[in-house]
């Protein structure tokens, strides 16, 4: 048989397997192999037990090997079953990688970058930086996706965003993700203008020991825990009366005299009619940072991060915020 005939035979064989064994069949097998029970696997796959069992028998028939030792209430993998489970993981990894490469190529060819953001970054000059990006990168379309810091980390792992923008506290212990500072700012005390401490020019954390605190949700952001840790270091555990999700809600609660908070200094640049911002003696970082997956970093993304850093720290940005 000549080379062309060999190639044709291989193609026919590959076509045979492709028609008989589907990705769904392999996924069913993979779940069943870990559950060691068709009943549990069916529940996890949201199907009934009968079609799952039928699919596994079909898979064994096509491969010509026994994959399971079936007992009354459980199933055990045979040696061939263990081998197939290992190969399934490799197949799934290759498929996921291939799909990610194709979608990433499509985005790059279309000039699309997806940026995860927390809304408060716009109060620190991020909005001005975004305006300048349109001139700096005219061929790139930017998609801004508002997400909590925790959601951004998950989205980076799942290749759903290209770069995230969060506060300093959410860059601690994020390996294998990496981060870099874009804009440095401290935290300060935010309180009602009717509060007895509102006339002070500077406050220590110990001055706040008996106050009621309002904070951002600790589930969504690490900034609240960073504040708590600093309070504990100062000798007290803050009394938390309310957690909120949105910075705007936080400021409205403070304005209603329901508590005080420790917030990024850039919050003071907004117009709040009945809120005072007082400097904090202790340094608590609230830097705005870029978070990214180093394995998926490109020169284009690096250039974008550098440009945002320059724009946010420029004199023009300060004028725009004044």
C-alpha positions as CSV (number, residue, x, y, z in Angstrom):
1,X,0.0,0.0,0.0
2,X,1.4,3.4,-1.0
3,X,1.7,6.5,1.2
4,X,-1.5,8.0,-0.1
5,X,-3.4,4.9,0.6
6,X,-2.0,4.7,4.1
7,X,-3.1,8.3,4.7
8,X,-6.5,7.6,3.4
9,X,-6.9,4.6,5.7
10,X,-5.9,6.7,8.7
11,X,-8.4,9.4,7.8
12,X,-11.2,6.8,7.6
13,X,-10.2,5.3,10.9
14,X,-10.2,8.8,12.5
15,X,-13.5,9.5,11.0
16,X,-14.9,6.3,12.4
17,X,-13.8,7.2,16.0
18,X,-15.1,10.8,15.6
19,X,-18.5,9.5,14.6
20,X,-18.8,7.0,17.4
21,X,-17.1,8.8,20.3
22,X,-18.3,12.3,21.2
23,X,-16.9,14.8,23.7
24,X,-20.2,14.4,25.6
25,X,-19.6,10.7,25.9
26,X,-16.1,11.3,27.3
27,X,-17.3,13.9,29.7
28,X,-19.9,11.5,31.0
29,X,-17.2,8.8,31.5
30,X,-14.9,11.2,33.2
31,X,-17.6,12.3,35.8
32,X,-18.6,8.7,36.4
33,X,-15.0,7.6,36.9
34,X,-14.6,10.1,39.7
35,X,-18.0,9.5,41.3
36,X,-17.6,5.7,41.2
37,X,-21.4,5.5,41.0
38,X,-23.7,5.9,38.0
39,X,-26.4,7.3,40.3
40,X,-24.2,10.0,41.7
41,X,-22.7,10.8,38.3
42,X,-26.2,11.1,36.7
43,X,-27.2,13.5,39.5
44,X,-24.1,15.6,38.9
45,X,-24.7,15.6,35.1
46,X,-28.4,16.4,35.6
47,X,-29.5,13.4,33.6
48,X,-31.2,10.1,34.5
49,X,-29.1,7.0,35.2
50,X,-30.4,4.9,32.3
51,X,-29.0,7.0,29.4
52,X,-25.7,7.4,31.3
53,X,-25.3,3.6,31.7
54,X,-26.2,3.2,28.0
55,X,-23.6,5.7,26.9
56,X,-20.9,3.9,29.0
57,X,-21.8,0.6,27.4
58,X,-21.7,2.1,24.0
59,X,-18.2,3.6,24.8
60,X,-17.0,0.2,25.9
61,X,-18.4,-1.4,22.8
62,X,-16.7,1.1,20.5
63,X,-13.3,0.8,22.2
64,X,-13.6,-3.0,22.6
65,X,-12.5,-2.9,26.3
66,X,-14.1,-3.1,29.7
67,X,-13.8,0.3,31.5
68,X,-15.8,-0.5,34.7
69,X,-16.2,-3.4,37.1
70,X,-19.8,-3.0,37.9
71,X,-20.9,-4.0,41.4
72,X,-24.3,-3.8,43.0
73,X,-24.0,-0.2,44.4
74,X,-20.7,1.1,42.9
75,X,-18.5,0.9,40.0
76,X,-14.7,0.5,39.9
77,X,-12.4,1.4,37.1
78,X,-10.4,-1.3,35.3
79,X,-6.8,-0.7,34.2
80,X,-8.1,0.4,30.8
81,X,-10.6,2.7,32.6
82,X,-7.8,4.4,34.6
83,X,-5.8,4.9,31.4
84,X,-8.8,6.5,29.6
85,X,-9.5,8.8,32.5
86,X,-5.9,10.1,32.3
87,X,-6.3,10.6,28.5
88,X,-9.6,12.4,29.0
89,X,-8.0,15.0,31.2
90,X,-5.4,15.6,28.5
91,X,-8.1,15.8,25.8
92,X,-10.0,18.3,27.8
93,X,-6.9,20.4,28.5
94,X,-6.0,20.5,24.8
95,X,-9.5,21.4,23.8
96,X,-9.7,24.3,26.4
97,X,-6.3,25.5,25.3
98,X,-7.2,25.4,21.7
99,X,-10.5,27.3,22.2
100,X,-8.7,29.9,24.3
101,X,-6.1,30.4,21.6
102,X,-8.7,30.8,18.9
103,X,-10.8,33.3,20.9
104,X,-7.7,35.2,21.9
105,X,-6.7,35.4,18.3
106,X,-10.1,36.6,17.3
107,X,-10.0,39.4,20.0
108,X,-6.6,40.5,18.9
109,X,-7.5,40.5,15.2
110,X,-10.5,42.6,16.1
111,X,-8.5,44.9,18.4
112,X,-10.5,44.2,21.5
113,X,-9.3,44.4,25.1
114,X,-11.6,43.6,28.0
115,X,-10.8,45.5,31.2
116,X,-12.3,44.5,34.6
117,X,-12.8,47.5,36.9
118,X,-14.1,48.5,40.3
119,X,-16.2,51.7,40.0
120,X,-14.1,53.7,42.5
121,X,-11.1,53.8,40.2
122,X,-12.9,56.5,38.2
123,X,-12.7,58.8,41.2
124,X,-8.9,58.7,41.0
125,X,-8.3,59.7,37.4
126,X,-9.0,56.5,35.6
127,X,-11.7,58.2,33.6
128,X,-9.2,60.7,32.2
129,X,-6.8,57.9,31.4
130,X,-9.6,56.1,29.4
131,X,-10.2,59.2,27.4
132,X,-6.5,59.4,26.4
133,X,-6.4,55.7,25.6
134,X,-8.7,56.3,22.6
135,X,-6.0,58.6,21.1
136,X,-3.1,56.4,22.2
137,X,-4.5,53.2,20.8
138,X,-7.0,54.2,18.1
139,X,-7.2,50.7,16.6
140,X,-8.2,49.0,19.8
141,X,-11.7,48.7,21.1
142,X,-12.0,48.7,24.9
143,X,-14.7,46.8,26.8
144,X,-15.1,47.9,30.4
145,X,-16.7,45.3,32.7
146,X,-17.6,46.3,36.2
147,X,-16.7,43.5,38.6
148,X,-15.7,43.1,42.2
149,X,-12.0,42.3,42.8
150,X,-12.8,38.7,43.5
151,X,-14.8,38.4,40.3
152,X,-11.9,39.9,38.4
153,X,-9.5,37.3,39.7
154,X,-11.8,34.5,38.6
155,X,-12.3,36.2,35.2
156,X,-8.6,36.4,34.6
157,X,-8.1,32.7,35.3
158,X,-11.0,31.9,32.9
159,X,-9.7,34.2,30.2
160,X,-12.9,36.4,30.4
161,X,-11.0,39.6,30.9
162,X,-7.5,40.7,29.8
163,X,-6.5,43.1,32.7
164,X,-8.2,43.9,36.0
165,X,-8.1,47.1,38.0
166,X,-8.4,46.8,41.7
167,X,-7.2,48.4,45.0
168,X,-3.9,47.5,46.7
169,X,-5.4,45.1,49.3
170,X,-6.7,42.8,46.5
171,X,-3.2,42.3,45.1
172,X,-1.9,40.5,48.2
173,X,-1.4,36.8,47.9
174,X,-2.8,36.4,44.4
175,X,-0.2,34.1,42.9
176,X,0.0,33.0,40.1
177,X,-1.6,36.3,39.1
178,X,0.7,39.4,39.2
179,X,0.1,43.1,39.7
180,X,1.7,46.5,39.5
181,X,0.9,49.9,41.0
182,X,-0.7,52.5,38.7
183,X,-1.7,55.2,41.1
184,X,-0.6,55.6,44.8
185,X,-2.9,57.0,47.4
186,X,-3.6,56.5,51.2
187,X,-6.8,56.0,53.0
188,X,-8.5,58.6,55.1
189,X,-11.5,58.8,57.5
190,X,-14.9,59.7,56.1
191,X,-17.6,60.8,58.5
192,X,-20.6,63.1,58.7
193,X,-19.9,66.8,59.0
194,X,-22.0,66.7,62.2
195,X,-19.7,64.1,63.8
196,X,-17.7,65.3,66.8
197,X,-14.4,64.3,65.1
198,X,-15.1,66.1,61.9
199,X,-13.2,69.3,62.8
200,X,-9.9,67.5,63.3
201,X,-7.2,67.9,60.7
202,X,-5.8,64.5,61.4
203,X,-6.9,61.4,63.3
204,X,-5.2,58.3,64.7
205,X,-6.8,54.9,64.5
206,X,-7.1,54.8,68.3
207,X,-9.4,57.9,68.0
208,X,-11.9,55.6,66.2
209,X,-11.9,52.7,68.7
210,X,-15.4,53.5,70.0
211,X,-17.0,54.4,66.6
212,X,-19.4,52.4,64.5
213,X,-17.9,51.4,61.2
214,X,-19.4,51.0,57.8
215,X,-17.3,49.0,55.3
216,X,-17.2,47.5,51.8
217,X,-18.3,43.9,51.6
218,X,-15.5,41.6,52.8
219,X,-16.7,38.9,50.4
220,X,-16.0,41.1,47.4
221,X,-12.9,43.0,48.4
222,X,-9.9,42.6,50.7
223,X,-9.8,46.3,51.5
224,X,-12.1,46.0,54.4
225,X,-10.0,43.2,56.0
226,X,-6.9,45.4,55.5
227,X,-8.6,48.2,57.5
228,X,-9.6,45.7,60.2
229,X,-6.1,44.3,60.4
230,X,-4.7,47.9,60.9
231,X,-7.3,48.5,63.7
232,X,-6.3,45.3,65.4
233,X,-2.7,46.3,65.2
234,X,-3.7,49.6,66.8
235,X,-5.3,47.7,69.7
236,X,-9.0,47.4,69.0
237,X,-11.5,45.4,66.9
238,X,-13.7,47.8,64.9
239,X,-17.5,47.6,65.5
240,X,-18.9,46.8,62.1
241,X,-22.6,47.9,61.8
242,X,-23.0,47.5,58.0
243,X,-21.4,46.2,54.9
244,X,-22.2,47.5,51.4
245,X,-21.3,46.5,47.9
246,X,-21.1,49.9,46.1
247,X,-18.9,52.9,47.1
248,X,-21.8,55.2,46.4
249,X,-24.0,53.4,48.9
250,X,-21.1,53.5,51.5
251,X,-21.0,57.3,51.2
252,X,-24.8,57.7,51.5
253,X,-24.8,55.6,54.7
254,X,-22.0,57.8,56.1
255,X,-23.9,61.0,55.1
256,X,-26.9,59.7,57.0
257,X,-24.8,59.6,60.1
258,X,-25.1,55.8,60.5
259,X,-21.3,55.3,61.0
260,X,-17.9,56.2,59.8
261,X,-15.5,54.6,57.3
262,X,-11.9,54.5,56.2
263,X,-11.8,55.1,52.5
264,X,-9.4,55.9,49.6
265,X,-8.4,59.6,49.7
266,X,-9.7,60.0,46.1
267,X,-13.3,59.7,47.4
268,X,-12.9,63.2,48.8
269,X,-12.7,64.6,45.2
270,X,-16.4,63.9,44.7
271,X,-19.0,66.4,45.8
272,X,-20.5,65.1,49.1
273,X,-22.6,67.8,50.8
274,X,-22.5,66.5,54.4
275,X,-19.3,64.4,54.5
276,X,-15.9,65.4,55.9
277,X,-12.7,63.6,55.0
278,X,-9.9,63.7,57.7
279,X,-6.3,62.6,57.1
280,X,-5.3,59.4,58.9
281,X,-2.0,59.4,60.8
282,X,-1.3,55.7,60.0
283,X,-0.5,54.8,56.4
284,X,-3.1,52.4,54.9
285,X,-2.5,51.9,51.2
286,X,-5.4,52.2,48.7
287,X,-3.3,52.2,45.6
288,X,-5.0,51.5,42.2
289,X,-3.3,48.5,40.7
290,X,-3.4,46.5,37.5
291,X,-3.9,42.7,37.9
292,X,-3.1,40.3,35.1
293,X,-2.2,36.7,34.2
294,X,1.6,36.7,33.4
295,X,1.2,33.7,31.1
296,X,-1.1,35.7,28.9
297,X,0.7,39.0,29.0
298,X,1.5,40.6,25.6
299,X,3.5,43.7,24.6
300,X,0.2,45.3,23.7
301,X,-1.1,44.8,27.3
302,X,2.2,46.0,28.8
303,X,2.0,49.2,26.8
304,X,-1.6,49.7,27.8
305,X,-0.7,49.4,31.5
306,X,2.3,51.8,31.2
307,X,0.1,54.3,29.4
308,X,-2.6,54.2,32.1
309,X,0.1,54.7,34.7
310,X,1.4,57.8,32.9
311,X,-2.1,59.3,32.3
312,X,-3.3,58.8,35.9
313,X,-0.2,60.5,37.3
314,X,0.0,63.3,34.8
315,X,-0.6,67.0,35.6
316,X,-3.4,67.0,33.1
317,X,-5.2,64.3,35.1
318,X,-4.9,66.3,38.3
319,X,-6.3,69.4,36.6
320,X,-9.2,67.2,35.3
321,X,-10.0,66.0,38.8
322,X,-9.7,69.5,40.4
